[in-house]
Amino acid sequence: MKIIFILLSVLNLFDGIFTYIGLRLQLITEANPLMHFMWTTSPSYFLISKTILSLLLLYLAYSFSTKHTHVWKFILSVPLCLYTAVFFIHISWLTVFVSI
């Protein structure tokens, strides 16, 4: 369980950094309505919220305990798959941008 929370934390942080770069350079748009609102309100709020979420996930990695680990592994596999897909999307546009 711990590794899933850590992976989610790292992927979330990379998502925040890569999204920040892409939005600042106007290479991408934010698809998540909540994060889009945070970005348009203040890019600092956007980064702070992503950082807080990553820290919360790290906290959960070391404090979370349950008897239903199989259920939680299944539940957490959904955001893990989504963040992994988003990570590779970021890598693809970064690769295109760097090669220009």
Backbone atoms as SQL, in Angstrom:
CREATE TABLE atoms (id INTEGER PRIMARY KEY, chain TEXT, resi INTEGER, resn TEXT, atom TEXT, x REAL, y REAL, z REAL);
INSERT INTO atoms VALUES
  (1, 'A', 1, 'MET', 'N', 0.818, -1.192, 0.000),
  (2, 'A', 1, 'MET', 'CA', 0.000, 0.000, 0.000),
  (3, 'A', 1, 'MET', 'C', 0.863, 1.257, 0.000),
  (4, 'A', 2, 'LYS', 'N', 1.928, 1.213, 0.778),
  (5, 'A', 2, 'LYS', 'CA', 2.777, 2.389, 0.919),
  (6, 'A', 2, 'LYS', 'C', 3.309, 2.852, -0.437),
  (7, 'A', 3, 'ILE', 'N', 3.731, 1.902, -1.251),
  (8, 'A', 3, 'ILE', 'CA', 4.314, 2.252, -2.548),
  (9, 'A', 3, 'ILE', 'C', 3.297, 2.926, -3.460),
  (10, 'A', 4, 'ILE', 'N', 2.045, 2.535, -3.372),
  (11, 'A', 4, 'ILE', 'CA', 1.017, 3.156, -4.218),
  (12, 'A', 4, 'ILE', 'C', 0.848, 4.622, -3.842),
  (13, 'A', 5, 'PHE', 'N', 0.786, 4.914, -2.535),
  (14, 'A', 5, 'PHE', 'CA', 0.667, 6.302, -2.096),
  (15, 'A', 5, 'PHE', 'C', 1.892, 7.116, -2.505),
  (16, 'A', 6, 'ILE', 'N', 3.068, 6.521, -2.393),
  (17, 'A', 6, 'ILE', 'CA', 4.296, 7.230, -2.777),
  (18, 'A', 6, 'ILE', 'C', 4.306, 7.502, -4.278),
  (19, 'A', 7, 'LEU', 'N', 3.944, 6.507, -5.077),
  (20, 'A', 7, 'LEU', 'CA', 3.873, 6.710, -6.530),
  (21, 'A', 7, 'LEU', 'C', 2.861, 7.796, -6.891),
  (22, 'A', 8, 'LEU', 'N', 1.704, 7.765, -6.249),
  (23, 'A', 8, 'LEU', 'CA', 0.703, 8.807, -6.502),
  (24, 'A', 8, 'LEU', 'C', 1.244, 10.183, -6.134),
  (25, 'A', 9, 'SER', 'N', 1.953, 10.261, -5.027),
  (26, 'A', 9, 'SER', 'CA', 2.523, 11.532, -4.595),
  (27, 'A', 9, 'SER', 'C', 3.529, 12.071, -5.609),
  (28, 'A', 10, 'VAL', 'N', 4.425, 11.208, -6.060),
  (29, 'A', 10, 'VAL', 'CA', 5.454, 11.620, -7.024),
  (30, 'A', 10, 'VAL', 'C', 4.824, 11.995, -8.364),
  (31, 'A', 11, 'LEU', 'N', 3.900, 11.174, -8.842),
  (32, 'A', 11, 'LEU', 'CA', 3.242, 11.473, -10.121),
  (33, 'A', 11, 'LEU', 'C', 2.432, 12.764, -10.039),
  (34, 'A', 12, 'ASN', 'N', 1.780, 13.009, -8.914),
  (35, 'A', 12, 'ASN', 'CA', 1.030, 14.248, -8.731),
  (36, 'A', 12, 'ASN', 'C', 1.966, 15.454, -8.757),
  (37, 'A', 13, 'LEU', 'N', 3.104, 15.333, -8.080),
  (38, 'A', 13, 'LEU', 'CA', 4.059, 16.438, -8.055),
  (39, 'A', 13, 'LEU', 'C', 4.620, 16.709, -9.451),
  (40, 'A', 14, 'PHE', 'N', 4.997, 15.650, -10.181),
  (41, 'A', 14, 'PHE', 'CA', 5.468, 15.831, -11.557),
  (42, 'A', 14, 'PHE', 'C', 4.375, 16.435, -12.438),
  (43, 'A', 15, 'ASP', 'N', 3.147, 15.996, -12.236),
  (44, 'A', 15, 'ASP', 'CA', 2.030, 16.565, -12.989),
  (45, 'A', 15, 'ASP', 'C', 1.937, 18.063, -12.732),
  (46, 'A', 16, 'GLY', 'N', 2.065, 18.464, -11.486),
  (47, 'A', 16, 'GLY', 'CA', 2.012, 19.886, -11.157),
  (48, 'A', 16, 'GLY', 'C', 3.134, 20.674, -11.813),
  (49, 'A', 17, 'ILE', 'N', 4.342, 20.142, -11.747),
  (50, 'A', 17, 'ILE', 'CA', 5.498, 20.836, -12.330),
  (51, 'A', 17, 'ILE', 'C', 5.378, 20.916, -13.849),
  (52, 'A', 18, 'PHE', 'N', 5.092, 19.780, -14.483),
  (53, 'A', 18, 'PHE', 'CA', 4.985, 19.765, -15.944),
  (54, 'A', 18, 'PHE', 'C', 3.814, 20.607, -16.434),
  (55, 'A', 19, 'THR', 'N', 2.698, 20.552, -15.726),
  (56, 'A', 19, 'THR', 'CA', 1.546, 21.369, -16.113),
  (57, 'A', 19, 'THR', 'C', 1.877, 22.845, -15.964),
  (58, 'A', 20, 'TYR', 'N', 2.549, 23.203, -14.889),
  (59, 'A', 20, 'TYR', 'CA', 2.954, 24.595, -14.673),
  (60, 'A', 20, 'TYR', 'C', 3.815, 25.082, -15.842),
  (61, 'A', 21, 'ILE', 'N', 4.798, 24.286, -16.224),
  (62, 'A', 21, 'ILE', 'CA', 5.675, 24.659, -17.344),
  (63, 'A', 21, 'ILE', 'C', 4.868, 24.790, -18.630),
  (64, 'A', 22, 'GLY', 'N', 4.049, 23.788, -18.909),
  (65, 'A', 22, 'GLY', 'CA', 3.253, 23.808, -20.141),
  (66, 'A', 22, 'GLY', 'C', 2.281, 24.968, -20.206),
  (67, 'A', 23, 'LEU', 'N', 1.655, 25.289, -19.083),
  (68, 'A', 23, 'LEU', 'CA', 0.715, 26.417, -19.064),
  (69, 'A', 23, 'LEU', 'C', 1.448, 27.749, -19.176),
  (70, 'A', 24, 'ARG', 'N', 2.572, 27.875, -18.481),
  (71, 'A', 24, 'ARG', 'CA', 3.357, 29.117, -18.554),
  (72, 'A', 24, 'ARG', 'C', 3.841, 29.392, -19.980),
  (73, 'A', 25, 'LEU', 'N', 4.253, 28.322, -20.668),
  (74, 'A', 25, 'LEU', 'CA', 4.745, 28.472, -22.042),
  (75, 'A', 25, 'LEU', 'C', 3.621, 28.415, -23.073),
  (76, 'A', 26, 'GLN', 'N', 2.394, 28.284, -22.595),
  (77, 'A', 26, 'GLN', 'CA', 1.194, 28.211, -23.438),
  (78, 'A', 26, 'GLN', 'C', 1.283, 27.071, -24.458),
  (79, 'A', 27, 'LEU', 'N', 1.806, 25.935, -23.994),
  (80, 'A', 27, 'LEU', 'CA', 1.917, 24.752, -24.842),
  (81, 'A', 27, 'LEU', 'C', 0.739, 23.806, -24.643),
  (82, 'A', 28, 'ILE', 'N', 0.092, 23.900, -23.483),
  (83, 'A', 28, 'ILE', 'CA', -1.020, 23.009, -23.144),
  (84, 'A', 28, 'ILE', 'C', -2.130, 23.818, -22.486),
  (85, 'A', 29, 'THR', 'N', -3.262, 23.174, -22.299),
  (86, 'A', 29, 'THR', 'CA', -4.348, 23.752, -21.505),
  (87, 'A', 29, 'THR', 'C', -4.672, 22.775, -20.382),
  (88, 'A', 30, 'GLU', 'N', -5.191, 23.298, -19.307),
  (89, 'A', 30, 'GLU', 'CA', -5.566, 22.451, -18.172),
  (90, 'A', 30, 'GLU', 'C', -6.946, 21.873, -18.415),
  (91, 'A', 31, 'ALA', 'N', -7.052, 20.555, -18.414),
  (92, 'A', 31, 'ALA', 'CA', -8.322, 19.881, -18.700),
  (93, 'A', 31, 'ALA', 'C', -9.185, 19.696, -17.454),
  (94, 'A', 32, 'ASN', 'N', -8.559, 19.646, -16.289),
  (95, 'A', 32, 'ASN', 'CA', -9.294, 19.469, -15.039),
  (96, 'A', 32, 'ASN', 'C', -9.930, 20.807, -14.644),
  (97, 'A', 33, 'PRO', 'N', -11.265, 20.879, -14.564),
  (98, 'A', 33, 'PRO', 'CA', -11.924, 22.157, -14.262),
  (99, 'A', 33, 'PRO', 'C', -11.494, 22.775, -12.929),
  (100, 'A', 34, 'LEU', 'N', -11.289, 21.958, -11.906),
  (101, 'A', 34, 'LEU', 'CA', -10.868, 22.489, -10.611),
  (102, 'A', 34, 'LEU', 'C', -9.464, 23.080, -10.702),
  (103, 'A', 35, 'MET', 'N', -8.557, 22.358, -11.331),
  (104, 'A', 35, 'MET', 'CA', -7.190, 22.859, -11.479),
  (105, 'A', 35, 'MET', 'C', -7.137, 24.063, -12.425),
  (106, 'A', 36, 'HIS', 'N', -8.000, 24.072, -13.431),
  (107, 'A', 36, 'HIS', 'CA', -8.089, 25.230, -14.323),
  (108, 'A', 36, 'HIS', 'C', -8.514, 26.468, -13.532),
  (109, 'A', 37, 'PHE', 'N', -9.499, 26.300, -12.652),
  (110, 'A', 37, 'PHE', 'CA', -9.936, 27.405, -11.797),
  (111, 'A', 37, 'PHE', 'C', -8.789, 27.874, -10.906),
  (112, 'A', 38, 'MET', 'N', -8.065, 26.919, -10.304),
  (113, 'A', 38, 'MET', 'CA', -6.929, 27.285, -9.443),
  (114, 'A', 38, 'MET', 'C', -5.880, 28.052, -10.248),
  (115, 'A', 39, 'TRP', 'N', -5.606, 27.569, -11.472),
  (116, 'A', 39, 'TRP', 'CA', -4.603, 28.221, -12.313),
  (117, 'A', 39, 'TRP', 'C', -5.021, 29.640, -12.675),
  (118, 'A', 40, 'THR', 'N', -6.281, 29.810, -13.095),
  (119, 'A', 40, 'THR', 'CA', -6.733, 31.140, -13.503),
  (120, 'A', 40, 'THR', 'C', -6.850, 32.076, -12.309),
  (121, 'A', 41, 'THR', 'N', -7.089, 31.521, -11.130),
  (122, 'A', 41, 'THR', 'CA', -7.112, 32.345, -9.921),
  (123, 'A', 41, 'THR', 'C', -5.699, 32.795, -9.581),
  (124, 'A', 42, 'SER', 'N', -4.783, 31.835, -9.545),
  (125, 'A', 42, 'SER', 'CA', -3.384, 32.144, -9.257),
  (126, 'A', 42, 'SER', 'C', -2.524, 30.917, -9.535),
  (127, 'A', 43, 'PRO', 'N', -1.519, 31.044, -10.387),
  (128, 'A', 43, 'PRO', 'CA', -0.610, 29.917, -10.602),
  (129, 'A', 43, 'PRO', 'C', 0.040, 29.437, -9.297),
  (130, 'A', 44, 'SER', 'N', 0.228, 30.352, -8.361),
  (131, 'A', 44, 'SER', 'CA', 0.789, 29.957, -7.060),
  (132, 'A', 44, 'SER', 'C', -0.164, 29.036, -6.316),
  (133, 'A', 45, 'TYR', 'N', -1.463, 29.347, -6.335),
  (134, 'A', 45, 'TYR', 'CA', -2.456, 28.473, -5.698),
  (135, 'A', 45, 'TYR', 'C', -2.418, 27.088, -6.331),
  (136, 'A', 46, 'PHE', 'N', -2.265, 27.075, -7.633),
  (137, 'A', 46, 'PHE', 'CA', -2.195, 25.807, -8.363),
  (138, 'A', 46, 'PHE', 'C', -1.037, 24.963, -7.837),
  (139, 'A', 47, 'LEU', 'N', 0.162, 25.545, -7.798),
  (140, 'A', 47, 'LEU', 'CA', 1.338, 24.803, -7.341),
  (141, 'A', 47, 'LEU', 'C', 1.242, 24.427, -5.869),
  (142, 'A', 48, 'ILE', 'N', 0.724, 25.335, -5.061),
  (143, 'A', 48, 'ILE', 'CA', 0.575, 25.047, -3.630),
  (144, 'A', 48, 'ILE', 'C', -0.386, 23.884, -3.413),
  (145, 'A', 49, 'SER', 'N', -1.493, 23.877, -4.147),
  (146, 'A', 49, 'SER', 'CA', -2.468, 22.787, -3.978),
  (147, 'A', 49, 'SER', 'C', -1.882, 21.448, -4.414),
  (148, 'A', 50, 'LYS', 'N', -1.107, 21.441, -5.504),
  (149, 'A', 50, 'LYS', 'CA', -0.479, 20.195, -5.951),
  (150, 'A', 50, 'LYS', 'C', 0.563, 19.718, -4.921),
  (151, 'A', 51, 'THR', 'N', 1.297, 20.644, -4.351),
  (152, 'A', 51, 'THR', 'CA', 2.299, 20.294, -3.344),
  (153, 'A', 51, 'THR', 'C', 1.639, 19.752, -2.081),
  (154, 'A', 52, 'ILE', 'N', 0.571, 20.410, -1.640),
  (155, 'A', 52, 'ILE', 'CA', -0.143, 19.942, -0.445),
  (156, 'A', 52, 'ILE', 'C', -0.716, 18.549, -0.676),
  (157, 'A', 53, 'LEU', 'N', -1.275, 18.311, -1.844),
  (158, 'A', 53, 'LEU', 'CA', -1.814, 16.983, -2.143),
  (159, 'A', 53, 'LEU', 'C', -0.702, 15.933, -2.129),
  (160, 'A', 54, 'SER', 'N', 0.447, 16.254, -2.686),
  (161, 'A', 54, 'SER', 'CA', 1.569, 15.312, -2.673),
  (162, 'A', 54, 'SER', 'C', 2.026, 15.019, -1.247),
  (163, 'A', 55, 'LEU', 'N', 2.091, 16.051, -0.420),
  (164, 'A', 55, 'LEU', 'CA', 2.481, 15.854, 0.979),
  (165, 'A', 55, 'LEU', 'C', 1.443, 15.026, 1.734),
  (166, 'A', 56, 'LEU', 'N', 0.179, 15.263, 1.454),
  (167, 'A', 56, 'LEU', 'CA', -0.888, 14.478, 2.076),
  (168, 'A', 56, 'LEU', 'C', -0.771, 13.002, 1.685),
  (169, 'A', 57, 'LEU', 'N', -0.491, 12.752, 0.432),
  (170, 'A', 57, 'LEU', 'CA', -0.324, 11.371, -0.025),
  (171, 'A', 57, 'LEU', 'C', 0.884, 10.704, 0.639),
  (172, 'A', 58, 'LEU', 'N', 1.965, 11.453, 0.829),
  (173, 'A', 58, 'LEU', 'CA', 3.123, 10.903, 1.546),
  (174, 'A', 58, 'LEU', 'C', 2.777, 10.607, 2.998),
  (175, 'A', 59, 'TYR', 'N', 2.020, 11.503, 3.613),
  (176, 'A', 59, 'TYR', 'CA', 1.571, 11.271, 4.986),
  (177, 'A', 59, 'TYR', 'C', 0.744, 9.987, 5.058),
  (178, 'A', 60, 'LEU', 'N', -0.167, 9.824, 4.117),
  (179, 'A', 60, 'LEU', 'CA', -1.000, 8.622, 4.092),
  (180, 'A', 60, 'LEU', 'C', -0.165, 7.363, 3.868),
  (181, 'A', 61, 'ALA', 'N', 0.905, 7.498, 3.110),
  (182, 'A', 61, 'ALA', 'CA', 1.769, 6.341, 2.850),
  (183, 'A', 61, 'ALA', 'C', 2.320, 5.762, 4.147),
  (184, 'A', 62, 'TYR', 'N', 2.595, 6.618, 5.104),
  (185, 'A', 62, 'TYR', 'CA', 3.210, 6.160, 6.345),
  (186, 'A', 62, 'TYR', 'C', 2.234, 6.020, 7.503),
  (187, 'A', 63, 'SER', 'N', 1.001, 6.486, 7.336),
  (188, 'A', 63, 'SER', 'CA', 0.060, 6.402, 8.449),
  (189, 'A', 63, 'SER', 'C', -1.181, 5.573, 8.144),
  (190, 'A', 64, 'PHE', 'N', -1.403, 5.256, 6.885),
  (191, 'A', 64, 'PHE', 'CA', -2.622, 4.559, 6.489),
  (192, 'A', 64, 'PHE', 'C', -2.538, 3.084, 6.865),
  (193, 'A', 65, 'SER', 'N', -3.553, 2.612, 7.543),
  (194, 'A', 65, 'SER', 'CA', -3.632, 1.181, 7.833),
  (195, 'A', 65, 'SER', 'C', -5.093, 0.753, 7.775),
  (196, 'A', 66, 'THR', 'N', -5.317, -0.379, 7.171),
  (197, 'A', 66, 'THR', 'CA', -6.666, -0.905, 7.050),
  (198, 'A', 66, 'THR', 'C', -6.600, -2.416, 6.896),
  (199, 'A', 67, 'LYS', 'N', -7.675, -3.049, 7.232),
  (200, 'A', 67, 'LYS', 'CA', -7.750, -4.496, 7.050),
  (201, 'A', 67, 'LYS', 'C', -8.162, -4.850, 5.629),
  (202, 'A', 68, 'HIS', 'N', -8.646, -3.869, 4.891),
  (203, 'A', 68, 'HIS', 'CA', -9.176, -4.101, 3.548),
  (204, 'A', 68, 'HIS', 'C', -8.191, -3.616, 2.479),
  (205, 'A', 69, 'THR', 'N', -6.959, -4.089, 2.553),
  (206, 'A', 69, 'THR', 'CA', -5.939, -3.590, 1.632),
  (207, 'A', 69, 'THR', 'C', -6.244, -3.928, 0.180),
  (208, 'A', 70, 'HIS', 'N', -6.855, -5.070, -0.088),
  (209, 'A', 70, 'HIS', 'CA', -7.170, -5.428, -1.478),
  (210, 'A', 70, 'HIS', 'C', -8.161, -4.439, -2.083),
  (211, 'A', 71, 'VAL', 'N', -9.133, -4.033, -1.306),
  (212, 'A', 71, 'VAL', 'CA', -10.119, -3.059, -1.785),
  (213, 'A', 71, 'VAL', 'C', -9.439, -1.729, -2.056),
  (214, 'A', 72, 'TRP', 'N', -8.596, -1.288, -1.125),
  (215, 'A', 72, 'TRP', 'CA', -7.923, -0.007, -1.299),
  (216, 'A', 72, 'TRP', 'C', -6.930, -0.036, -2.455),
  (217, 'A', 73, 'LYS', 'N', -6.254, -1.144, -2.642),
  (218, 'A', 73, 'LYS', 'CA', -5.340, -1.255, -3.787),
  (219, 'A', 73, 'LYS', 'C', -6.109, -1.114, -5.093),
  (220, 'A', 74, 'PHE', 'N', -7.274, -1.717, -5.153),
  (221, 'A', 74, 'PHE', 'CA', -8.110, -1.595, -6.345),
  (222, 'A', 74, 'PHE', 'C', -8.568, -0.150, -6.533),
  (223, 'A', 75, 'ILE', 'N', -9.036, 0.481, -5.465),
  (224, 'A', 75, 'ILE', 'CA', -9.512, 1.871, -5.541),
  (225, 'A', 75, 'ILE', 'C', -8.379, 2.805, -5.962),
  (226, 'A', 76, 'LEU', 'N', -7.208, 2.633, -5.370),
  (227, 'A', 76, 'LEU', 'CA', -6.078, 3.516, -5.676),
  (228, 'A', 76, 'LEU', 'C', -5.453, 3.226, -7.034),
  (229, 'A', 77, 'SER', 'N', -5.738, 2.071, -7.600),
  (230, 'A', 77, 'SER', 'CA', -5.187, 1.765, -8.922),
  (231, 'A', 77, 'SER', 'C', -5.783, 2.669, -10.002),
  (232, 'A', 78, 'VAL', 'N', -6.999, 3.161, -9.782),
  (233, 'A', 78, 'VAL', 'CA', -7.634, 4.050, -10.774),
  (234, 'A', 78, 'VAL', 'C', -6.859, 5.366, -10.900),
  (235, 'A', 79, 'PRO', 'N', -6.668, 6.136, -9.799),
  (236, 'A', 79, 'PRO', 'CA', -5.884, 7.368, -9.967),
  (237, 'A', 79, 'PRO', 'C', -4.436, 7.098, -10.360),
  (238, 'A', 80, 'LEU', 'N', -3.895, 5.956, -9.940),
  (239, 'A', 80, 'LEU', 'CA', -2.524, 5.623, -10.333),
  (240, 'A', 80, 'LEU', 'C', -2.424, 5.447, -11.845),
  (241, 'A', 81, 'CYS', 'N', -3.368, 4.760, -12.436),
  (242, 'A', 81, 'CYS', 'CA', -3.389, 4.594, -13.900),
  (243, 'A', 81, 'CYS', 'C', -3.586, 5.936, -14.601),
  (244, 'A', 82, 'LEU', 'N', -4.489, 6.755, -14.075),
  (245, 'A', 82, 'LEU', 'CA', -4.741, 8.067, -14.685),
  (246, 'A', 82, 'LEU', 'C', -3.509, 8.958, -14.611),
  (247, 'A', 83, 'TYR', 'N', -2.872, 9.031, -13.441),
  (248, 'A', 83, 'TYR', 'CA', -1.679, 9.865, -13.305),
  (249, 'A', 83, 'TYR', 'C', -0.530, 9.339, -14.162),
  (250, 'A', 84, 'THR', 'N', -0.431, 8.028, -14.313),
  (251, 'A', 84, 'THR', 'CA', 0.604, 7.461, -15.180),
  (252, 'A', 84, 'THR', 'C', 0.362, 7.866, -16.631),
  (253, 'A', 85, 'ALA', 'N', -0.887, 7.801, -17.067),
  (254, 'A', 85, 'ALA', 'CA', -1.226, 8.219, -18.435),
  (255, 'A', 85, 'ALA', 'C', -0.921, 9.700, -18.632),
  (256, 'A', 86, 'VAL', 'N', -1.295, 10.522, -17.666),
  (257, 'A', 86, 'VAL', 'CA', -1.028, 11.967, -17.751),
  (258, 'A', 86, 'VAL', 'C', 0.474, 12.222, -17.782),
  (259, 'A', 87, 'PHE', 'N', 1.237, 11.468, -17.001),
  (260, 'A', 87, 'PHE', 'CA', 2.690, 11.607, -16.998),
  (261, 'A', 87, 'PHE', 'C', 3.256, 11.379, -18.397),
  (262, 'A', 88, 'PHE', 'N', 2.795, 10.333, -19.072),
  (263, 'A', 88, 'PHE', 'CA', 3.294, 10.049, -20.421),
  (264, 'A', 88, 'PHE', 'C', 2.813, 11.083, -21.439),
  (265, 'A', 89, 'ILE', 'N', 1.653, 11.654, -21.226),
  (266, 'A', 89, 'ILE', 'CA', 1.199, 12.761, -22.082),
  (267, 'A', 89, 'ILE', 'C', 2.137, 13.952, -21.911),
  (268, 'A', 90, 'HIS', 'N', 2.491, 14.253, -20.666),
  (269, 'A', 90, 'HIS', 'CA', 3.437, 15.346, -20.416),
  (270, 'A', 90, 'HIS', 'C', 4.786, 15.060, -21.073),
  (271, 'A', 91, 'ILE', 'N', 5.264, 13.836, -20.951),
  (272, 'A', 91, 'ILE', 'CA', 6.545, 13.471, -21.564),
  (273, 'A', 91, 'ILE', 'C', 6.478, 13.651, -23.077),
  (274, 'A', 92, 'SER', 'N', 5.346, 13.301, -23.685),
  (275, 'A', 92, 'SER', 'CA', 5.237, 13.420, -25.146),
  (276, 'A', 92, 'SER', 'C', 5.291, 14.870, -25.594),
  (277, 'A', 93, 'TRP', 'N', 4.545, 15.784, -24.941),
  (278, 'A', 93, 'TRP', 'CA', 4.595, 17.172, -25.393),
  (279, 'A', 93, 'TRP', 'C', 5.925, 17.823, -25.029),
  (280, 'A', 94, 'LEU', 'N', 6.527, 17.405, -23.907),
  (281, 'A', 94, 'LEU', 'CA', 7.849, 17.938, -23.567),
  (282, 'A', 94, 'LEU', 'C', 8.889, 17.503, -24.595),
  (283, 'A', 95, 'THR', 'N', 8.805, 16.263, -25.049),
  (284, 'A', 95, 'THR', 'CA', 9.729, 15.754, -26.065),
  (285, 'A', 95, 'THR', 'C', 9.585, 16.537, -27.363),
  (286, 'A', 96, 'VAL', 'N', 8.360, 16.797, -27.774),
  (287, 'A', 96, 'VAL', 'CA', 8.118, 17.580, -28.994),
  (288, 'A', 96, 'VAL', 'C', 8.650, 18.993, -28.818),
  (289, 'A', 97, 'PHE', 'N', 8.383, 19.605, -27.666),
  (290, 'A', 97, 'PHE', 'CA', 8.824, 20.976, -27.423),
  (291, 'A', 97, 'PHE', 'C', 10.344, 21.076, -27.409),
  (292, 'A', 98, 'VAL', 'N', 11.008, 20.152, -26.758),
  (293, 'A', 98, 'VAL', 'CA', 12.469, 20.193, -26.658),
  (294, 'A', 98, 'VAL', 'C', 13.115, 19.949, -28.017),
  (295, 'A', 99, 'SER', 'N', 12.484, 19.155, -28.877),
  (296, 'A', 99, 'SER', 'CA', 13.073, 18.840, -30.182),
  (297, 'A', 99, 'SER', 'C', 12.875, 19.953, -31.207),
  (298, 'A', 100, 'ILE', 'N', 12.080, 20.970, -30.870),
  (299, 'A', 100, 'ILE', 'CA', 11.841, 22.074, -31.822),
  (300, 'A', 100, 'ILE', 'C', 13.023, 23.013, -31.847);
